[in-house]
Amino acid sequence: LDTGSSTLRVRQGPGTDYAILCSVRSGSFFAVTGKTDGWYQIACNGRTGYVSADYVVERTLDQILDEKDTTPATDSGVPAADPADYDRALADQIVDYALQYLGYPYVYATAGPDSFDCSGFTSYVYKHFGYSLHRSSRDQLKDGKAVQKADLLPGDLLLFSREGDVVTHVGLYIGNGEFIHASTSTTGVIISDLYSDYYVQHYYAARRII
């Protein structure tokens, strides 16, 4: 999105008469899910919103990835995931199970079932299916096998960093450029756009568990 200013209002329907759903920063990336009368339909915080085509610059996923460094140095020496080993049926079950916790509260150092921090959420979801993950987001970098951002599939762990080479956050990819995560004490467990500006800037690596 290119607004010519710092933020853009996302509407609940295709027109300025509709109420404001949320505000997003200029330069953010969103997956377009539809077009209506000069308005683009996008997902904003897990809900459907609309932005005027006047503020949209279209990019394909390949173009976005080409503009970003998507090969973290941390993948050096880590075994690569083999697509042939991926269990899509199991991945769908994992995603469905994770989605039932949408809206649950974020509480630091908790791992369910009533509240979660980021790594507590991913470890809790995978524990339900018999997988034991490290407890911290930093150590979940050691779990599974490396997968490139262009090859993400539902169920993959997404690791982010606000501190250079130290992983500080983790979420679960659900497909279509979105992931579910225990975000903050304000938002709890939410769905976010992986290609929004913030998460593009702080993306670190991905790991395939199944």
FIKOLZA-1660 file (N, C-alpha, C; in steps of 0.1 Angstrom, whole numbers, plus 5000, padded with zeros to 4 digits):
% residues 210
   i   px   py   pz ch aa at
   1 5008 4988 5000  A  L  N
   1 5000 5000 5000  A  L CA
   1 5009 5012 5000  A  L  C
   2 5005 5022 4992  A  D  N
   2 5013 5035 4991  A  D CA
   2 5003 5046 4993  A  D  C
   3 5002 5052 5005  A  T  N
   3 4992 5061 5008  A  T CA
   3 4996 5076 5007  A  T  C
   4 5009 5078 5005  A  G  N
   4 5014 5092 5005  A  G CA
   4 5015 5098 5019  A  G  C
   5 5010 5090 5029  A  S  N
   5 5011 5095 5043  A  S CA
   5 5015 5083 5051  A  S  C
   6 5014 5084 5064  A  S  N
   6 5019 5073 5072  A  S CA
   6 5010 5061 5074  A  S  C
   7 4996 5064 5074  A  T  N
   7 4987 5054 5076  A  T CA
   7 4975 5054 5066  A  T  C
   8 4968 5043 5065  A  L  N
   8 4956 5042 5056  A  L CA
   8 4945 5036 5064  A  L  C
   9 4933 5041 5063  A  R  N
   9 4921 5035 5069  A  R CA
   9 4916 5024 5061  A  R  C
  10 4913 5013 5067  A  V  N
  10 4907 5001 5060  A  V CA
  10 4892 5001 5064  A  V  C
  11 4884 5001 5054  A  R  N
  11 4869 5002 5057  A  R CA
  11 4863 4988 5057  A  R  C
  12 4851 4988 5064  A  Q  N
  12 4844 4975 5065  A  Q CA
  12 4836 4971 5052  A  Q  C
  13 4835 4980 5043  A  G  N
  13 4829 4978 5030  A  G CA
  13 4836 4986 5019  A  G  C
  14 4832 4984 5007  A  P  N
  14 4839 4991 4995  A  P CA
  14 4834 5005 4993  A  P  C
  15 4837 5014 5002  A  G  N
  15 4833 5028 5001  A  G CA
  15 4836 5036 5014  A  G  C
  16 4838 5049 5012  A  T  N
  16 4841 5058 5024  A  T CA
  16 4829 5059 5034  A  T  C
  17 4817 5055 5030  A  D  N
  17 4806 5056 5039  A  D CA
  17 4806 5045 5049  A  D  C
  18 4814 5035 5047  A  Y  N
  18 4815 5023 5056  A  Y CA
  18 4824 5027 5068  A  Y  C
  19 4821 5021 5080  A  A  N
  19 4829 5023 5092  A  A CA
  19 4844 5018 5090  A  A  C
  20 4853 5024 5098  A  I  N
  20 4867 5021 5097  A  I CA
  20 4869 5007 5105  A  I  C
  21 4875 4998 5098  A  L  N
  21 4878 4985 5104  A  L CA
  21 4892 4986 5112  A  L  C
  22 4902 4992 5105  A  C  N
  22 4915 4993 5112  A  C CA
  22 4923 5003 5104  A  C  C
  23 4935 5006 5108  A  S  N
  23 4944 5014 5101  A  S CA
  23 4957 5007 5099  A  S  C
  24 4963 5008 5087  A  V  N
  24 4976 5001 5084  A  V CA
  24 4986 5012 5079  A  V  C
  25 4999 5008 5080  A  R  N
  25 5009 5017 5076  A  R CA
  25 5012 5016 5061  A  R  C
  26 5016 5028 5056  A  S  N
  26 5020 5028 5042  A  S CA
  26 5032 5020 5040  A  S  C
  27 5032 5013 5029  A  G  N
  27 5043 5003 5026  A  G CA
  27 5040 4989 5031  A  G  C
  28 5029 4987 5037  A  S  N
  28 5025 4973 5041  A  S CA
  28 5021 4965 5029  A  S  C
  29 5023 4952 5031  A  F  N
  29 5019 4942 5021  A  F CA
  29 5007 4934 5026  A  F  C
  30 4997 4933 5017  A  F  N
  30 4985 4925 5020  A  F CA
  30 4981 4916 5008  A  F  C
  31 4977 4904 5011  A  A  N
  31 4971 4895 5001  A  A CA
  31 4958 4900 4997  A  A  C
  32 4956 4902 4984  A  V  N
  32 4943 4907 4978  A  V CA
  32 4934 4895 4976  A  V  C
  33 4922 4896 4982  A  T  N
  33 4912 4885 4981  A  T CA
  33 4900 4888 4972  A  T  C
  34 4900 4900 4967  A  G  N
  34 4889 4904 4958  A  G CA
  34 4890 4918 4954  A  G  C
  35 4882 4922 4944  A  K  N
  35 4881 4936 4939  A  K CA
  35 4867 4939 4937  A  K  C
  36 4862 4951 4941  A  T  N
  36 4849 4955 4940  A  T CA
  36 4848 4970 4937  A  T  C
  37 4844 4974 4925  A  D  N
  37 4841 4988 4922  A  D CA
  37 4853 4998 4926  A  D  C
  38 4865 4994 4923  A  G  N
  38 4876 5003 4926  A  G CA
  38 4881 5001 4940  A  G  C
  39 4877 4991 4947  A  W  N
  39 4882 4988 4960  A  W CA
  39 4888 4974 4961  A  W  C
  40 4899 4973 4968  A  Y  N
  40 4905 4960 4970  A  Y CA
  40 4901 4954 4983  A  Y  C
  41 4898 4941 4983  A  Q  N
  41 4894 4934 4995  A  Q CA
  41 4907 4927 5001  A  Q  C
  42 4910 4930 5014  A  I  N
  42 4921 4924 5021  A  I CA
  42 4917 4919 5034  A  I  C
  43 4926 4911 5041  A  A  N
  43 4924 4906 5054  A  A CA
  43 4931 4916 5064  A  A  C
  44 4925 4921 5074  A  C  N
  44 4931 4929 5084  A  C CA
  44 4928 4924 5098  A  C  C
  45 4938 4919 5105  A  N  N
  45 4936 4913 5118  A  N CA
  45 4925 4902 5118  A  N  C
  46 4926 4894 5107  A  G  N
  46 4917 4882 5106  A  G CA
  46 4903 4886 5102  A  G  C
  47 4900 4899 5098  A  R  N
  47 4887 4902 5093  A  R CA
  47 4888 4908 5079  A  R  C
  48 4877 4908 5071  A  T  N
  48 4877 4913 5058  A  T CA
  48 4876 4928 5057  A  T  C
  49 4885 4935 5050  A  G  N
  49 4884 4950 5049  A  G CA
  49 4886 4954 5035  A  G  C
  50 4884 4967 5032  A  Y  N
  50 4885 4972 5019  A  Y CA
  50 4894 4985 5019  A  Y  C
  51 4902 4986 5009  A  V  N
  51 4910 4998 5006  A  V CA
  51 4909 5003 4992  A  V  C
  52 4909 5016 4990  A  S  N
  52 4907 5021 4977  A  S CA
  52 4919 5017 4968  A  S  C
  53 4915 5015 4955  A  A  N
  53 4925 5011 4945  A  A CA
  53 4935 5022 4943  A  A  C
  54 4932 5034 4947  A  D  N
  54 4941 5046 4945  A  D CA
  54 4953 5044 4953  A  D  C
  55 4953 5036 4964  A  Y  N
  55 4964 5035 4973  A  Y CA
  55 4971 5021 4972  A  Y  C
  56 4967 5014 4962  A  V  N
  56 4973 5000 4960  A  V CA
  56 4983 4999 4949  A  V  C
  57 4995 4994 4952  A  V  N
  57 5004 4990 4941  A  V CA
  57 5005 4975 4941  A  V  C
  58 5001 4969 4930  A  E  N
  58 5001 4954 4930  A  E CA
  58 5015 4949 4928  A  E  C
  59 5017 4938 4936  A  R  N
  59 5030 4930 4934  A  R CA
  59 5026 4915 4935  A  R  C
  60 5033 4907 4927  A  T  N
  60 5031 4893 4928  A  T CA
  60 5039 4888 4940  A  T  C
  61 5036 4876 4946  A  L  N
  61 5044 4871 4957  A  L CA
  61 5059 4870 4953  A  L  C
  62 5061 4865 4941  A  D  N
  62 5075 4864 4936  A  D CA
  62 5082 4877 4936  A  D  C
  63 5075 4888 4932  A  Q  N
  63 5082 4901 4932  A  Q CA
  63 5085 4905 4946  A  Q  C
  64 5076 4903 4956  A  I  N
  64 5079 4907 4969  A  I CA
  64 5091 4899 4975  A  I  C
  65 5091 4886 4972  A  L  N
  65 5102 4878 4977  A  L CA
  65 5115 4882 4970  A  L  C
  66 5115 4886 4958  A  D  N
  66 5127 4891 4951  A  D CA
  66 5133 4903 4957  A  D  C
  67 5124 4911 4963  A  E  N
  67 5128 4924 4969  A  E CA
  67 5134 4922 4983  A  E  C
  68 5132 4911 4989  A  K  N
  68 5136 4908 5002  A  K CA
  68 5146 4897 5003  A  K  C
  69 5155 4897 5013  A  D  N
  69 5164 4886 5015  A  D CA
  69 5157 4875 5023  A  D  C
  70 5154 4864 5016  A  T  N
  70 5146 4854 5022  A  T CA
  70 5154 4841 5025  A  T  C
  71 5167 4842 5026  A  T  N
  71 5175 4831 5029  A  T CA
  71 5183 4834 5042  A  T  C
  72 5178 4832 5054  A  P  N
  72 5185 4835 5066  A  P CA
  72 5198 4827 5067  A  P  C
  73 5208 4834 5073  A  A  N
  73 5221 4828 5075  A  A CA
  73 5219 4816 5085  A  A  C
  74 5209 4817 5093  A  T  N
  74 5207 4806 5103  A  T CA
  74 5203 4793 5097  A  T  C
  75 5199 4793 5084  A  D  N
  75 5196 4780 5077  A  D CA
  75 5208 4773 5072  A  D  C
  76 5220 4779 5073  A  S  N
  76 5232 4773 5069  A  S CA
  76 5235 4761 5078  A  S  C
  77 5236 4749 5072  A  G  N
  77 5239 4737 5080  A  G CA
  77 5227 4730 5086  A  G  C
  78 5215 4736 5085  A  V  N
  78 5203 4730 5090  A  V CA
  78 5197 4721 5079  A  V  C
  79 5193 4709 5081  A  P  N
  79 5187 4700 5071  A  P CA
  79 5175 4707 5065  A  P  C
  80 5174 4706 5052  A  A  N
  80 5162 4712 5045  A  A CA
  80 5150 4703 5045  A  A  C
  81 5139 4708 5046  A  A  N
  81 5126 4700 5046  A  A CA
  81 5124 4694 5032  A  A  C
  82 5120 4682 5031  A  D  N
  82 5117 4675 5019  A  D CA
  82 5102 4676 5016  A  D  C
  83 5098 4683 5006  A  P  N
  83 5083 4684 5003  A  P CA
  83 5076 4670 5003  A  P  C
  84 5083 4660 4999  A  A  N
  84 5077 4647 4998  A  A CA
  84 5073 4641 5011  A  A  C
  85 5079 4646 5022  A  D  N
  85 5076 4642 5036  A  D CA
  85 5064 4649 5042  A  D  C
  86 5060 4659 5035  A  Y  N
  86 5049 4668 5041  A  Y CA
  86 5036 4661 5041  A  Y  C
  87 5029 4661 5053  A  D  N
  87 5016 4655 5055  A  D CA
  87 5005 4665 5055  A  D  C
  88 4999 4668 5043  A  R  N
  88 4989 4679 5042  A  R CA
  88 4977 4676 5051  A  R  C
  89 4973 4664 5052  A  A  N
  89 4961 4661 5060  A  A CA
  89 4964 4664 5075  A  A  C
  90 4975 4660 5079  A  L  N
  90 4979 4663 5093  A  L CA
  90 4981 4678 5095  A  L  C
  91 4987 4685 5085  A  A  N
  91 4988 4700 5086  A  A CA
  91 4975 4707 5087  A  A  C
  92 4965 4702 5080  A  D  N
  92 4951 4708 5081  A  D CA
  92 4945 4706 5095  A  D  C
  93 4948 4695 5101  A  Q  N
  93 4943 4692 5114  A  Q CA
  93 4950 4702 5124  A  Q  C
  94 4963 4703 5122  A  I  N
  94 4970 4712 5131  A  I CA
  94 4965 4727 5130  A  I  C
  95 4963 4731 5118  A  V  N
  95 4958 4745 5116  A  V CA
  95 4944 4746 5122  A  V  C
  96 4936 4737 5120  A  D  N
  96 4922 4738 5125  A  D CA
  96 4922 4738 5141  A  D  C
  97 4931 4730 5146  A  Y  N
  97 4932 4729 5161  A  Y CA
  97 4937 4743 5166  A  Y  C
  98 4947 4749 5159  A  A  N
  98 4952 4762 5164  A  A CA
  98 4942 4773 5163  A  A  C
  99 4934 4772 5152  A  L  N
  99 4924 4783 5150  A  L CA
  99 4913 4783 5161  A  L  C
 100 4911 4772 5168  A  Q  N
 100 4900 4772 5178  A  Q CA
 100 4905 4781 5190  A  Q  C
 101 4917 4785 5191  A  Y  N
 101 4922 4793 5202  A  Y CA
 101 4923 4808 5198  A  Y  C
 102 4918 4811 5187  A  L  N
 102 4917 4825 5182  A  L CA
 102 4910 4834 5193  A  L  C
 103 4916 4844 5197  A  G  N
 103 4910 4853 5207  A  G CA
 103 4914 4850 5222  A  G  C
 104 4921 4839 5224  A  Y  N
 104 4925 4835 5238  A  Y CA
 104 4936 4845 5242  A  Y  C
 105 4937 4848 5255  A  P  N
 105 4946 4858 5260  A  P CA
 105 4961 4854 5259  A  P  C
 106 4969 4865 5257  A  Y  N
 106 4984 4863 5258  A  Y CA
 106 4988 4866 5272  A  Y  C
 107 4995 4856 5279  A  V  N
 107 5001 4858 5292  A  V CA
 107 5015 4853 5291  A  V  C
 108 5025 4861 5294  A  Y  N
 108 5039 4857 5294  A  Y CA
 108 5041 4844 5302  A  Y  C
 109 5049 4835 5297  A  A  N
 109 5054 4823 5303  A  A CA
 109 5043 4813 5306  A  A  C
 110 5032 4814 5298  A  T  N
 110 5021 4804 5299  A  T CA
 110 5020 4796 5286  A  T  C
 111 5016 4783 5287  A  A  N
 111 5015 4774 5276  A  A CA
 111 5002 4767 5276  A  A  C
 112 4991 4774 5278  A  G  N
 112 4978 4768 5277  A  G CA
 112 4973 4761 5290  A  G  C
 113 4961 4756 5290  A  P  N
 113 4952 4757 5279  A  P CA
 113 4943 4770 5279  A  P  C
 114 4945 4779 5289  A  D  N
 114 4936 4791 5290  A  D CA
 114 4943 4803 5285  A  D  C
 115 4956 4803 5284  A  S  N
 115 4964 4815 5280  A  S CA
 115 4977 4810 5274  A  S  C
 116 4983 4819 5266  A  F  N
 116 4996 4815 5260  A  F CA
 116 5005 4826 5258  A  F  C
 117 5018 4824 5258  A  D  N
 117 5027 4833 5251  A  D CA
 117 5031 4827 5238  A  D  C
 118 5039 4833 5230  A  C  N
 118 5040 4829 5216  A  C CA
 118 5045 4815 5214  A  C  C
 119 5056 4811 5221  A  S  N
 119 5062 4798 5220  A  S CA
 119 5053 4788 5228  A  S  C
 120 5047 4793 5238  A  G  N
 120 5037 4784 5246  A  G CA
 120 5026 4780 5237  A  G  C
 121 5021 4789 5228  A  F  N
 121 5010 4785 5219  A  F CA
 121 5015 4775 5209  A  F  C
 122 5026 4777 5202  A  T  N
 122 5030 4767 5192  A  T CA
 122 5034 4754 5198  A  T  C
 123 5040 4754 5209  A  S  N
 123 5044 4741 5216  A  S CA
 123 5031 4734 5220  A  S  C
 124 5021 4741 5225  A  Y  N
 124 5009 4735 5230  A  Y CA
 124 5001 4729 5218  A  Y  C
 125 5001 4736 5207  A  V  N
 125 4994 4730 5195  A  V CA
 125 5001 4718 5190  A  V  C
 126 5014 4718 5189  A  Y  N
 126 5021 4706 5184  A  Y CA
 126 5021 4695 5194  A  Y  C
 127 5021 4698 5207  A  K  N
 127 5020 4687 5217  A  K CA
 127 5008 4679 5216  A  K  C
 128 4997 4685 5212  A  H  N
 128 4984 4678 5210  A  H CA
 128 4985 4667 5199  A  H  C
 129 4995 4669 5190  A  F  N
 129 4996 4659 5179  A  F CA
 129 5009 4650 5181  A  F  C
 130 5014 4651 5194  A  G  N
 130 5025 4642 5197  A  G CA
 130 5039 4647 5194  A  G  C
 131 5040 4660 5191  A  Y  N
 131 5053 4666 5188  A  Y CA
 131 5058 4674 5200  A  Y  C
 132 5070 4672 5204  A  S  N
 132 5076 4680 5215  A  S CA
 132 5085 4691 5210  A  S  C
 133 5081 4703 5211  A  L  N
 133 5090 4715 5207  A  L CA
 133 5097 4721 5219  A  L  C
 134 5108 4727 5216  A  H  N
 134 5115 4735 5227  A  H CA
 134 5105 4746 5232  A  H  C
 135 5107 4750 5244  A  R  N
 135 5097 4759 5250  A  R CA
 135 5098 4773 5246  A  R  C
 136 5111 4778 5243  A  S  N
 136 5112 4792 5240  A  S CA
 136 5113 4794 5225  A  S  C
 137 5109 4806 5220  A  S  N
 137 5109 4809 5206  A  S CA
 137 5123 4808 5200  A  S  C
 138 5133 4812 5208  A  R  N
 138 5147 4812 5204  A  R CA
 138 5151 4797 5201  A  R  C
 139 5147 4788 5210  A  D  N
 139 5151 4774 5209  A  D CA
 139 5142 4767 5198  A  D  C
 140 5130 4772 5195  A  Q  N
 140 5122 4765 5185  A  Q CA
 140 5129 4767 5171  A  Q  C
 141 5139 4775 5170  A  L  N
 141 5147 4776 5158  A  L CA
 141 5154 4762 5156  A  L  C
 142 5156 4755 5166  A  K  N
 142 5163 4742 5166  A  K CA
 142 5154 4731 5162  A  K  C
 143 5141 4733 5162  A  D  N
 143 5131 4722 5159  A  D CA
 143 5129 4721 5144  A  D  C
 144 5126 4709 5140  A  G  N
 144 5122 4707 5126  A  G CA
 144 5133 4709 5116  A  G  C
 145 5129 4711 5104  A  K  N
 145 5139 4713 5092  A  K CA
 145 5136 4727 5086  A  K  C
 146 5147 4732 5079  A  A  N
 146 5146 4745 5073  A  A CA
 146 5137 4745 5061  A  A  C
 147 5130 4756 5060  A  V  N
 147 5121 4758 5048  A  V CA
 147 5122 4772 5044  A  V  C
 148 5124 4775 5031  A  Q  N
 148 5125 4789 5026  A  Q CA
 148 5111 4795 5026  A  Q  C
 149 5111 4808 5027  A  K  N
 149 5099 4816 5028  A  K CA
 149 5090 4814 5016  A  K  C
 150 5096 4812 5004  A  A  N
 150 5088 4810 4992  A  A CA
 150 5082 4796 4992  A  A  C
 151 5086 4787 5000  A  D  N
 151 5081 4774 5000  A  D CA
 151 5072 4770 5013  A  D  C
 152 5068 4780 5020  A  L  N
 152 5060 4778 5032  A  L CA
 152 5047 4770 5029  A  L  C
 153 5044 4762 5038  A  L  N
 153 5031 4754 5038  A  L CA
 153 5024 4755 5052  A  L  C
 154 5011 4753 5052  A  P  N
 154 5004 4753 5065  A  P CA
 154 5010 4744 5075  A  P  C
 155 5011 4749 5087  A  G  N
 155 5018 4742 5098  A  G CA
 155 5032 4745 5101  A  G  C
 156 5039 4752 5092  A  D  N
 156 5052 4756 5094  A  D CA
 156 5054 4767 5105  A  D  C
 157 5064 4766 5113  A  L  N
 157 5067 4776 5123  A  L CA
 157 5074 4788 5116  A  L  C
 158 5070 4800 5120  A  L  N
 158 5075 4812 5115  A  L CA
 158 5082 4819 5126  A  L  C
 159 5095 4822 5124  A  L  N
 159 5103 4828 5135  A  L CA
 159 5107 4842 5131  A  L  C
 160 5106 4851 5141  A  F  N
 160 5108 4865 5139  A  F CA
 160 5119 4871 5149  A  F  C
 161 5125 4882 5145  A  S  N
 161 5135 4888 5154  A  S CA
 161 5134 4903 5154  A  S  C
 162 5134 4909 5166  A  R  N
 162 5135 4923 5168  A  R CA
 162 5149 4927 5172  A  R  C
 163 5158 4917 5174  A  E  N
 163 5171 4919 5180  A  E CA
 163 5182 4913 5171  A  E  C
 164 5182 4915 5158  A  G  N
 164 5192 4910 5150  A  G CA
 164 5192 4895 5148  A  G  C
 165 5202 4888 5155  A  D  N
 165 5204 4874 5153  A  D CA
 165 5197 4866 5164  A  D  C
 166 5188 4872 5172  A  V  N
 166 5181 4865 5183  A  V CA
 166 5166 4864 5180  A  V  C
 167 5161 4852 5179  A  V  N
 167 5147 4850 5177  A  V CA
 167 5139 4855 5189  A  V  C
 168 5129 4863 5187  A  T  N
 168 5121 4868 5198  A  T CA
 168 5106 4865 5197  A  T  C
 169 5101 4859 5186  A  H  N
 169 5087 4856 5184  A  H CA
 169 5085 4845 5174  A  H  C
 170 5074 4837 5176  A  V  N
 170 5071 4826 5167  A  V CA
 170 5056 4825 5165  A  V  C
 171 5053 4821 5153  A  G  N
 171 5039 4819 5150  A  G CA
 171 5037 4806 5141  A  G  C
 172 5025 4803 5138  A  L  N
 172 5022 4791 5130  A  L CA
 172 5015 4795 5117  A  L  C
 173 5022 4792 5106  A  Y  N
 173 5016 4795 5092  A  Y CA
 173 5004 4788 5089  A  Y  C
 174 4993 4795 5085  A  I  N
 174 4980 4788 5082  A  I CA
 174 4977 4788 5067  A  I  C
 175 4986 4794 5059  A  G  N
 175 4983 4795 5044  A  G CA
 175 4978 4808 5040  A  G  C
 176 4979 4811 5027  A  N  N
 176 4974 4823 5021  A  N CA
 176 4981 4835 5026  A  N  C
 177 4994 4834 5030  A  G  N
 177 5001 4845 5035  A  G CA
 177 4998 4850 5049  A  G  C
 178 4991 4841 5057  A  E  N
 178 4987 4845 5070  A  E CA
 178 4992 4835 5081  A  E  C
 179 4993 4839 5093  A  F  N
 179 4997 4830 5104  A  F CA
 179 4990 4834 5116  A  F  C
 180 4989 4824 5125  A  I  N
 180 4982 4826 5138  A  I CA
 180 4993 4826 5149  A  I  C
 181 4991 4835 5159  A  H  N
 181 5002 4836 5169  A  H CA
 181 4996 4842 5182  A  H  C
 182 5002 4839 5193  A  A  N
 182 4999 4847 5205  A  A CA
 182 5008 4859 5205  A  A  C
 183 5001 4870 5202  A  S  N
 183 5009 4882 5198  A  S CA
 183 5013 4891 5210  A  S  C
 184 5003 4897 5216  A  T  N
 184 5006 4906 5228  A  T CA
 184 4995 4905 5238  A  T  C
 185 4998 4911 5250  A  S  N
 185 4988 4910 5260  A  S CA
 185 4975 4919 5256  A  S  C
 186 4977 4928 5247  A  T  N
 186 4966 4936 5242  A  T CA
 186 4957 4928 5232  A  T  C
 187 4963 4920 5223  A  T  N
 187 4956 4914 5212  A  T CA
 187 4953 4899 5215  A  T  C
 188 4961 4892 5223  A  G  N
 188 4959 4878 5225  A  G CA
 188 4963 4870 5212  A  G  C
 189 4956 4859 5210  A  V  N
 189 4959 4850 5199  A  V CA
 189 4952 4856 5187  A  V  C
 190 4959 4860 5176  A  I  N
 190 4953 4866 5165  A  I CA
 190 4959 4860 5152  A  I  C
 191 4953 4864 5141  A  I  N
 191 4958 4861 5127  A  I CA
 191 4964 4873 5122  A  I  C
 192 4976 4872 5116  A  S  N
 192 4983 4883 5110  A  S CA
 192 4988 4880 5096  A  S  C
 193 4990 4891 5089  A  D  N
 193 4995 4890 5075  A  D CA
 193 5010 4889 5075  A  D  C
 194 5016 4878 5070  A  L  N
 194 5030 4876 5070  A  L CA
 194 5037 4887 5061  A  L  C
 195 5030 4892 5051  A  Y  N
 195 5036 4902 5042  A  Y CA
 195 5032 4916 5045  A  Y  C
 196 5027 4918 5057  A  S  N
 196 5026 4932 5062  A  S CA
 196 5040 4937 5065  A  S  C
 197 5041 4950 5064  A  D  N
 197 5055 4957 5065  A  D CA
 197 5062 4952 5078  A  D  C
 198 5056 4952 5089  A  Y  N
 198 5063 4948 5101  A  Y CA
 198 5069 4934 5101  A  Y  C
 199 5061 4925 5097  A  Y  N
 199 5066 4911 5097  A  Y CA
 199 5075 4908 5085  A  Y  C
 200 5074 4915 5074  A  V  N
 200 5085 4914 5064  A  V CA
 200 5098 4919 5070  A  V  C
 201 5098 4930 5077  A  Q  N
 201 5110 4935 5083  A  Q CA
 201 5117 4926 5093  A  Q  C
 202 5108 4919 5101  A  H  N
 202 5113 4911 5112  A  H CA
 202 5114 4896 5110  A  H  C
 203 5110 4892 5098  A  Y  N
 203 5110 4878 5095  A  Y CA
 203 5125 4872 5096  A  Y  C
 204 5126 4861 5102  A  Y  N
 204 5139 4855 5105  A  Y CA
 204 5142 4842 5098  A  Y  C
 205 5133 4832 5100  A  A  N
 205 5134 4819 5094  A  A CA
 205 5121 4811 5096  A  A  C
 206 5121 4799 5090  A  A  N
 206 5109 4791 5091  A  A CA
 206 5114 4776 5093  A  A  C
 207 5106 4769 5100  A  R  N
 207 5109 4755 5103  A  R CA
 207 5097 4746 5101  A  R  C
 208 5099 4735 5094  A  R  N
 208 5088 4725 5092  A  R CA
 208 5089 4714 5102  A  R  C
 209 5079 4712 5109  A  I  N
 209 5079 4702 5120  A  I CA
 209 5073 4688 5115  A  I  C
 210 5064 4688 5106  A  I  N
 210 5058 4676 5101  A  I CA
 210 5063 4672 5087  A  I  C
% end
